[in-house]
Amino acid sequence: MTRIRRGYIARRRRTKIRLFASTFRGAHSRLTRTIIQQKIRALASSHRDRGRQKRNFRRLWITRINAVIRGIRVSYSYSRFINDLYKRQLLLNRKILAQIAISNTNCLYTISNEIIK
């Protein structure tokens, strides 16, 4: 029986997978089966952590706003501040409010005073 020359498609696929895993350590960057498993794991982790990152940033913004609001007035909290914002229909998201709280505390102080009146 004559020898059959295989095509290059499988090799091209494996090369593409190896390029993805080129920064991994040890067998995770050399052995094809291990590379495939690590690629699945890496993509799953990145998908999961994108949602987690959004959650963590929102928590950070809320903490920053709450700290500044409580520093301004003794009996005023984050939840009351956000509730008053919605009552007044001021559309400022938490990211912008946290940036204002860090960079310009007096501006947040005037916003909270305007809302309370």
Secondary structure by P-SEA (a helix, b strand, c coil): cbbbbbcaaaaaaaaaaaaaaccccccccccaaaaaaaaaaaaaaaaaaaaaaaaaaaaaaaaaaaaaaaaacccccaaaaaaaaaaacccccaaaaaaaaaccaaaaaaaaaaaac
